[in-house]
Amino acid sequence: MGTELEHAGITEKIIGAAFEVYNVLGYGFLESVYQKAMQVELQRAGLKCEIECPIKVRYKSAIVGDFRADLFVDGVVIVELKRRKTLTLMMSHSY
């Protein structure tokens, strides 16, 4: 039995968007430039994408903090962007 990610279709589009942004822009820009470019690509892929979306962090039944996601995609996937000379994708748990 294979393991299927809960939001595999969304995460595949996010990865594709990241490669497209990197291929077009390369490296050297501020993180905010890549953030906006990712939003453009994800919206072109038919996904809802919010920048700097505020999220309440929960631990069990308690709210333990506030977090601002670089990108919050379709209300279920958090994407944190880090500007580097090579492409690095970091995705968090789904909501």
N, C-alpha and C positions, 0 to 999 in steps of 0.2 A: 504494500500500500504506500503510495507516494504522499509526501507532505505538501499540501497546497496552502499558500499564504491566504489569509482571510481577504485581503484586498489586492490580490495579485494583478488584476487588470489595471488598477490605479497605479500601483508601484511600477509596473512595466512602463506606463506612460511617463511617469516621473523620471525614471532612468533614461528613457529615450529623449526627453526634453533636456535633461542635464547634458547628455552627449551633444545634442544639437547646439545648445548654448555655448558649450566649450568649443565645438568645432567652428562656430561662427565668430565668437569673440576672442578665443584664445585666453591667455592669462594676462594679468597686469592691471585690471580695473578694480575699483572698490567693490566690496561685497554687495553694496546696494544696487550696483549696475547689474550684477548677476541675478540678484533677487528679482528685480523688475523684469529682466529678460526671461527668467524662469516662469514668472507669472504670465507673461505674454504667450510663451510656448504651451503652457498647461491649459490656458484658456483656448488656444487654437486647437488643442486636442480634445476640447469639449468638457474640461473639468473646471469646477469652481475653485478658485485659488485666492486666498486672502493673505495679505502681507501684514506681519507684526500683529497677528491675531492674539488677543488676550485669552488665556486659558487658565481656569482654576485647576490646581494640582490637588488630587485627592489621594490620600493614603487610607485605605480601608474606607471607613465612613466619614473621615475627617478631611476638611480642606486644610492643606498644609502649606500652601503658597500660591503665588501667581507666576505665570510664565508667558512670555511673548514668543510665539512661534514665528520663525523667519517666514515660513509658508505653511498654511493649513489648507490641505487639499481635500475637496469634496466633504469637508466636515469630519473626516476620519483618519487622515494621515498627516503627521507633523513632519516637516522637512526642515532640517537645520543646515544652513549653508556655511561653508568655510572656504575662504579664498586661499588657494594654493597654486603652486606652479603645475601640479598634476591634478587630475580630476579625482575627487574623493566624494563619495555619497554617504551620508549618514541619515538613516531614517529611524524614527522612533516607533513606539507602539501605536496602534490604532486607537481611536476614541469611538 
